[in-house]
Amino acid sequence: MRAASIVSLGLALGVTGALVARAATPGGTAGIALYKLVYERALAAYVDEPDAAKMTASAINGMLTSLDPHSNYLDAKALKDFQTSMHGEEFGGLGIEVMQEDGLIKVVSPIDDTPAARAGVMAGDKIVKIDQTQVKGLTLKEAVDLMRGKVKTHVAITVLRGDVKDAKDGKVFDIVREIIRVQPVRSRVESGDIGYIRITQFNEQTYDALKAAIAKFKTNPTPLKGYILDLRNNPGGLLSQSIRVVNTFIDSGQIVSTRGRTPDLYQQYDARPGYNLSDGKPLTVLINGGSASASEIVSGALQDLHRATLIGTRSFGKGSVQTVLPLGDDGALKLTTARYYTPSGRSIQAKGIEPDYKVRENIPEELKGKVESLGEASLAGHLKNGDDEQKGSEAYVPPDPLKDTQLAAAVSLLHGKVPVANSDGATAN
């Protein structure tokens, strides 16, 4: 009997549901054989000649993103871009940390003093269009490639903010690309006697930059009363750098532990003597809904070890560790390989770090309801962590330090005054 193909002009899902008995998709060797069969059939019979490389990359990424939102495939170019970011090297672009969510590109955080930050792009914005290209259907790499480009060229991004759902109601930013120099640490003397340290990213240069900032503070004519470590809207970075940052403020004790799938994958990281540069001065740490991953390792450790007082709002809640596994000339896997735990043994996955003093910013009327970071718990496919998962919080930092209520609360605390309720409600936890 001759085999026949079925030609359909109807809705594909309806026809498929009527013709094919539902069965579980096989795994293992049978699953690989099925993938090969589908790939070959699509390559041979699709209406237009498909891009085989794109099909393969999409299939691999689909497999990995089905595990969790942070695992993905990096082809050779994407791996180079990732390494450039972690090394702290320069590139032409807008200056935003992004991730993929629900088929759109979500801004995790704009990088300080970059074109995107100056234009007003905010954490939580969802990019739906880049110039005239719809983001839906693009891979994360394809979207990033569209945003990067030659210096001094324009790119228009359309974003949805808050409850806005329709692209026609989105906000359009026309931004000129610049050389992005990721400066991981910025510092200044605040109120004449406090060392303010802002860490924007944990890349390979972070610890050295922090060490230089503290050395400069020690030359201040007025002795410092303490330090403010600002981790707001810091999306994270390298685990090794977060450990060194914590060690800068403590002499001993566990900093973080990581636990993989089996007991032999447990690792514990402890402070090393001789690396504490803070002279025991009081320390406050600022966090918000944009503080994630390595930022949470730092804030969680300093809180558990009673070394710092945390001020702000609940952090993002990313409590997993990704390892870059090289694939030779074909790029690498960025794969979730462990969960991390603070010194007291708590996992902040999908829960976040609660500050000691909850202090909210006075958000401008036009931004209310639009600067909320829903956090790890809102991401489809996130690693579960019990029944008491918590969503994120606001990720707004006023551009004018004089209007920054969280910063003001930290200064007051270091001057001996406990933060009090403001119009948005500051409370001690």
C-alpha positions as CSV (number, residue, x, y, z in Angstrom):
1,M,0.0,0.0,0.0
2,R,1.4,3.4,-1.0
3,A,2.2,5.8,1.9
4,A,0.3,9.1,1.6
5,S,1.0,12.6,2.9
6,I,-1.8,14.5,4.4
7,V,-2.2,18.1,3.1
8,S,-4.0,20.4,5.4
9,L,-5.4,23.9,5.0
10,G,-7.0,23.9,8.4
11,L,-5.6,24.8,11.9
12,A,-2.5,22.6,12.4
13,L,-3.2,21.9,16.1
14,G,-6.7,20.8,15.4
15,V,-5.8,18.5,12.5
16,T,-2.8,17.0,14.4
17,G,-5.0,16.4,17.4
18,A,-7.5,14.5,15.3
19,L,-4.9,12.3,13.4
20,V,-2.3,11.5,16.0
21,A,-2.9,9.5,19.2
22,R,-1.3,11.4,22.1
23,A,1.7,9.7,23.6
24,A,4.6,10.8,25.7
25,T,7.6,12.0,23.7
26,P,10.4,9.5,24.1
27,G,13.6,10.3,25.9
28,G,17.2,8.9,25.6
29,T,18.3,7.2,22.3
30,A,14.7,7.0,21.0
31,G,14.3,10.8,21.6
32,I,17.5,11.6,19.7
33,A,16.3,9.4,16.9
34,L,12.9,11.3,16.8
35,Y,14.7,14.6,16.8
36,K,16.9,13.5,13.8
37,L,13.8,12.3,12.0
38,V,11.9,15.6,12.6
39,Y,15.0,17.6,11.6
40,E,15.5,15.7,8.4
41,R,11.8,15.9,7.4
42,A,11.6,19.6,8.1
43,L,14.9,20.3,6.2
44,A,13.6,18.4,3.2
45,A,9.9,19.4,3.1
46,Y,9.6,22.9,4.5
47,V,8.0,25.4,2.1
48,D,11.2,27.5,1.9
49,E,14.8,26.3,2.3
50,P,15.4,26.5,6.1
51,D,18.5,27.7,7.8
52,A,19.9,24.4,9.2
53,A,22.3,26.1,11.6
54,K,19.5,28.2,13.1
55,M,17.3,25.1,13.4
56,T,20.0,23.3,15.3
57,A,20.7,26.2,17.7
58,S,17.0,26.7,18.3
59,A,16.5,23.0,19.1
60,I,19.4,23.1,21.5
61,N,18.2,26.2,23.2
62,G,14.7,24.9,23.5
63,M,16.0,21.8,25.2
64,L,18.0,23.8,27.7
65,T,15.4,26.5,28.4
66,S,13.0,23.7,29.2
67,L,15.2,23.0,32.2
68,D,15.2,26.5,33.7
69,P,15.3,30.2,32.6
70,H,19.1,30.5,33.1
71,S,20.4,27.5,31.1
72,N,21.2,28.2,27.5
73,Y,23.5,27.5,24.5
74,L,26.2,29.9,23.6
75,D,27.5,29.6,20.0
76,A,31.1,30.8,19.3
77,K,30.1,34.4,19.0
78,A,27.7,34.5,22.0
79,L,30.4,32.8,24.1
80,K,32.9,35.5,23.0
81,D,30.4,38.3,23.9
82,F,29.8,36.6,27.3
83,Q,33.5,36.4,28.0
84,T,33.9,40.1,26.9
85,S,31.3,41.1,29.5
86,M,32.9,39.0,32.3
87,H,36.4,40.2,31.5
88,G,35.2,43.8,31.7
89,E,36.3,44.5,28.1
90,E,34.7,47.1,25.8
91,F,32.0,46.6,23.2
92,G,29.7,48.8,21.1
93,G,26.1,48.7,22.4
94,L,23.5,50.2,24.6
95,G,24.5,49.1,28.1
96,I,21.8,46.7,29.4
97,E,21.7,43.3,31.0
98,V,18.9,41.3,29.5
99,M,17.3,37.9,29.6
100,Q,14.5,36.1,27.7
101,E,11.1,35.8,29.2
102,D,7.8,34.7,27.5
103,G,9.4,35.2,24.1
104,L,10.3,38.8,24.8
105,I,13.6,40.4,26.0
106,K,13.4,41.6,29.5
107,V,15.8,44.2,30.9
108,V,17.4,42.8,34.1
109,S,19.3,46.1,34.7
110,P,20.6,49.0,32.7
111,I,24.4,49.5,33.4
112,D,25.2,52.8,35.1
113,D,26.2,55.7,32.9
114,T,25.5,54.0,29.6
115,P,23.3,55.2,26.7
116,A,20.4,53.0,27.9
117,A,20.5,54.2,31.5
118,R,20.7,57.8,30.4
119,A,17.8,57.4,28.0
120,G,15.6,56.1,30.8
121,V,15.5,52.3,30.2
122,M,14.6,50.6,33.4
123,A,14.8,47.2,35.1
124,G,11.7,45.2,34.2
125,D,11.1,46.8,30.8
126,K,10.2,44.3,28.1
127,I,11.7,44.9,24.7
128,V,9.2,44.0,22.0
129,K,10.8,45.6,18.9
130,I,14.3,46.5,17.9
131,D,14.1,49.1,15.0
132,Q,11.5,47.5,12.8
133,T,12.2,43.9,13.9
134,Q,9.7,42.2,16.2
135,V,11.5,40.5,19.1
136,K,8.9,37.6,19.4
137,G,10.5,34.6,17.6
138,L,14.1,35.8,18.0
139,T,16.6,34.0,20.1
140,L,18.3,36.0,22.9
141,K,21.5,36.0,20.9
142,E,19.7,37.4,17.8
143,A,18.1,40.2,19.8
144,V,21.4,41.1,21.5
145,D,23.2,41.1,18.1
146,L,20.6,43.6,16.8
147,M,21.2,45.9,19.7
148,R,24.9,45.8,19.5
149,G,26.6,47.5,16.5
150,K,28.9,50.2,15.3
151,V,29.5,53.2,17.7
152,K,27.6,56.4,16.9
153,T,24.8,54.5,15.1
154,H,21.2,54.7,16.1
155,V,18.9,52.0,17.3
156,A,15.2,52.3,18.3
157,I,13.9,49.9,20.9
158,T,10.2,49.7,21.8
159,V,9.5,48.6,25.4
160,L,6.4,47.6,27.4
161,R,6.5,49.0,31.0
162,G,4.2,48.0,33.8
163,D,0.8,46.7,32.8
164,V,1.1,47.8,29.1
165,K,0.5,44.8,26.9
166,D,0.2,46.2,23.3
167,A,3.3,47.3,21.4
168,K,1.5,50.2,19.9
169,D,1.2,51.7,23.4
170,G,4.9,50.9,24.2
171,K,7.6,53.5,24.9
172,V,10.1,54.0,22.1
173,F,13.7,54.9,23.0
174,D,16.0,56.1,20.2
175,I,19.5,55.4,21.4
176,V,22.9,56.1,20.0
177,R,25.3,53.2,20.5
178,E,28.5,53.9,22.4
179,I,31.6,52.0,23.5
180,I,30.4,50.3,26.7
181,R,33.1,50.3,29.3
182,V,31.7,48.4,32.2
183,Q,33.0,50.1,35.3
184,P,32.1,47.6,38.0
185,V,32.8,49.8,41.0
186,R,32.0,53.5,41.6
187,S,32.8,55.2,44.8
188,R,32.6,58.6,46.6
189,V,32.7,60.1,50.0
190,E,29.1,60.6,51.2
191,S,28.2,63.2,53.8
192,G,31.9,63.9,54.5
193,D,32.5,60.8,56.5
194,I,31.0,57.7,54.8
195,G,32.5,55.6,52.1
196,Y,29.9,54.9,49.4
197,I,30.7,52.0,47.1
198,R,28.4,51.1,44.2
199,I,29.0,47.7,42.6
200,T,27.3,47.5,39.2
201,Q,28.5,44.0,38.2
202,F,30.6,41.2,39.4
203,N,33.1,40.8,36.6
204,E,36.9,39.9,36.7
205,Q,37.7,43.5,37.6
206,T,35.4,44.0,40.6
207,Y,37.6,43.0,43.5
208,D,40.6,45.0,42.3
209,A,38.4,48.0,41.8
210,L,36.8,47.6,45.3
211,K,40.3,47.3,46.8
212,A,41.4,50.5,45.1
213,A,38.3,52.4,46.3
214,I,38.8,51.4,49.9
215,A,42.5,52.4,49.7
216,K,41.5,55.8,48.4
217,F,38.9,56.2,51.2
218,K,41.7,55.6,53.8
219,T,43.4,58.9,52.5
220,N,40.2,60.9,53.4
221,P,41.0,63.8,55.7
222,T,38.1,62.9,57.9
223,P,38.1,59.4,59.4
224,L,35.2,57.4,58.0
225,K,32.3,56.3,60.2
226,G,31.5,53.4,58.0
227,Y,30.7,52.1,54.5
228,I,27.6,51.8,52.3
229,L,27.7,49.0,49.8
230,D,25.1,49.6,47.1
231,L,24.1,46.5,45.2
232,R,20.8,47.8,43.9
233,N,19.9,46.7,40.3
234,N,23.1,44.7,40.2
235,P,22.2,41.5,38.2
236,G,25.2,39.5,39.5
237,G,28.1,37.9,37.7
238,L,31.0,35.7,38.8
239,L,30.7,33.6,42.0
240,S,34.5,34.0,42.6
241,Q,34.2,37.8,42.7
242,S,31.3,37.8,45.1
243,I,33.3,35.6,47.5
244,R,36.2,38.0,47.4
245,V,34.0,41.0,47.9
246,V,32.5,39.4,51.1
247,N,36.0,38.6,52.3
248,T,36.9,42.3,52.0
249,F,34.7,42.9,55.0
250,I,35.2,39.8,57.2
251,D,38.1,37.9,58.7
252,S,36.6,34.4,59.0
253,G,33.5,32.3,58.5
254,Q,31.6,30.6,55.7
255,I,30.6,32.8,52.9
256,V,28.5,30.5,50.7
257,S,28.0,26.9,49.9
258,T,26.8,25.3,46.7
259,R,25.0,22.0,46.4
260,G,24.6,20.0,43.1
261,R,22.6,17.0,42.2
262,T,24.6,14.5,44.2
263,P,26.3,14.9,47.6
264,D,29.8,14.8,46.1
265,L,29.0,18.1,44.3
266,Y,28.9,20.0,47.6
267,Q,31.4,22.9,47.9
268,Q,31.9,25.4,50.7
269,Y,33.7,28.7,50.4
270,D,35.2,30.3,53.5
271,A,36.8,33.7,54.2
272,R,40.6,33.7,54.2
273,P,42.5,35.6,56.9
274,G,44.4,38.8,55.9
275,Y,41.9,39.9,53.2
276,N,39.6,42.1,55.3
277,L,40.3,45.7,54.3
278,S,37.4,47.4,56.2
279,D,39.1,47.8,59.6
280,G,35.9,46.6,61.2
281,K,34.0,49.8,60.4
282,P,30.2,49.6,60.3
283,L,28.7,48.5,57.0
284,T,25.2,48.9,55.5
285,V,24.2,47.2,52.2
286,L,21.5,48.5,49.9
287,I,19.4,46.0,47.9
288,N,16.2,46.1,45.9
289,G,14.2,43.9,43.4
290,G,17.0,44.3,40.8
291,S,19.7,42.8,43.1
292,A,20.3,39.2,41.9
293,S,22.6,36.2,42.1
294,A,26.1,37.3,43.1
295,S,24.5,40.4,44.8
296,E,22.4,38.1,46.9
297,I,25.4,35.9,47.8
298,V,27.1,39.0,49.1
299,S,24.2,40.5,50.9
300,G,23.0,37.2,52.3
301,A,26.5,36.3,53.7
302,L,27.0,39.7,55.3
303,Q,23.5,39.6,56.9
304,D,23.9,36.0,58.2
305,L,27.4,36.8,59.6
306,H,25.9,39.9,61.3
307,R,28.5,42.0,59.6
308,A,26.2,44.4,57.8
309,T,22.7,45.9,58.1
310,L,20.6,45.5,54.9
311,I,18.4,48.4,53.8
312,G,15.9,48.5,50.9
313,T,13.4,46.0,49.6
314,R,13.4,42.2,48.9
315,S,16.0,41.1,46.3
316,F,15.3,39.2,43.1
317,G,15.7,35.6,44.4
318,K,18.1,33.9,41.9
319,G,19.7,31.2,44.0
320,S,21.2,29.0,41.4
321,V,24.8,28.7,39.9
322,Q,25.5,28.4,36.2
323,T,28.7,26.8,34.9
324,V,30.0,27.5,31.4
325,L,30.9,24.1,29.9
326,P,33.0,24.5,26.7
327,L,32.1,22.6,23.5
328,G,35.3,23.2,21.6
329,D,34.9,25.3,18.5
330,D,31.1,25.1,18.8
331,G,30.7,27.4,21.8
332,A,29.6,26.4,25.2
333,L,26.7,25.4,27.4
334,K,25.7,27.8,30.2
335,L,24.1,25.2,32.5
336,T,22.6,25.4,36.0
337,T,24.7,23.0,38.0
338,A,24.0,23.9,41.6
339,R,22.0,25.9,44.1
340,Y,23.8,28.1,46.6
341,Y,23.1,28.6,50.3
342,T,23.9,31.4,52.6
343,P,26.1,30.7,55.8
344,S,23.0,29.9,57.8
345,G,22.0,27.3,55.3
346,R,19.1,29.1,53.7
347,S,18.3,29.0,50.0
348,I,17.1,32.3,48.6
349,Q,15.9,30.7,45.3
350,A,12.6,32.2,44.4
351,K,12.4,33.9,47.8
352,G,15.1,36.6,47.8
353,I,16.8,38.3,50.7
354,E,14.7,40.3,53.0
355,P,16.4,43.6,54.3
356,D,16.7,44.3,58.0
357,Y,15.0,47.6,57.3
358,K,12.4,47.8,54.6
359,V,12.7,51.2,53.0
360,R,10.9,52.0,49.8
361,E,11.7,54.8,47.4
362,N,9.4,57.7,46.7
363,I,8.5,56.7,43.1
364,P,7.4,59.4,40.7
365,E,3.6,59.3,39.9
366,E,4.2,58.4,36.2
367,L,6.3,55.4,37.2
368,K,4.1,53.9,39.9
369,G,3.3,50.3,39.1
370,K,5.8,50.2,36.3
371,V,9.1,49.6,38.1
372,E,8.3,46.4,39.9
373,S,10.7,43.4,39.4
374,L,8.6,40.3,39.7
375,G,11.7,38.3,40.6
376,E,12.8,34.7,40.0
377,A,9.5,33.3,41.3
378,S,7.6,34.8,38.3
379,L,9.9,33.2,35.7
380,A,8.4,30.3,33.8
381,G,10.3,27.1,34.5
382,H,12.2,28.4,37.5
383,L,13.7,26.0,40.1
384,K,11.0,25.5,42.8
385,N,11.8,26.1,46.4
386,G,8.9,25.0,48.6
387,D,5.5,26.6,49.1
388,D,6.5,30.0,50.5
389,E,8.1,31.5,47.3
390,Q,8.1,35.3,47.2
391,K,8.1,37.6,44.2
392,G,10.5,40.5,43.8
393,S,10.0,44.2,44.6
394,E,10.6,47.6,43.2
395,A,13.8,48.1,41.2
396,Y,13.8,51.9,41.1
397,V,16.8,54.0,42.1
398,P,16.3,57.8,41.8
399,P,18.8,59.4,39.4
400,D,19.3,62.3,41.9
401,P,21.0,61.1,45.1
402,L,19.3,63.9,47.1
403,K,16.0,62.1,46.4
404,D,17.3,58.6,47.3
405,T,15.4,57.6,50.5
406,Q,17.2,54.3,50.8
407,L,20.6,56.0,50.6
408,A,19.5,58.6,53.1
409,A,18.4,55.8,55.5
410,A,21.8,54.1,55.2
411,V,23.6,57.4,56.0
412,S,21.3,58.0,59.0
413,L,21.9,54.6,60.3
414,L,25.7,55.0,60.1
415,H,25.2,58.3,62.0
416,G,23.4,56.5,64.7
417,K,19.8,57.2,63.7
418,V,17.4,54.2,63.1
419,P,15.5,54.6,59.8
420,V,11.9,55.8,60.3
421,A,8.8,55.5,58.2
422,N,8.6,57.7,55.1
423,S,5.6,58.3,52.9
424,D,6.1,54.9,51.3
425,G,6.6,53.1,54.5
426,A,10.0,52.3,56.1
427,T,9.9,49.5,58.6
428,A,12.3,47.4,60.6
429,N,12.0,43.7,59.9
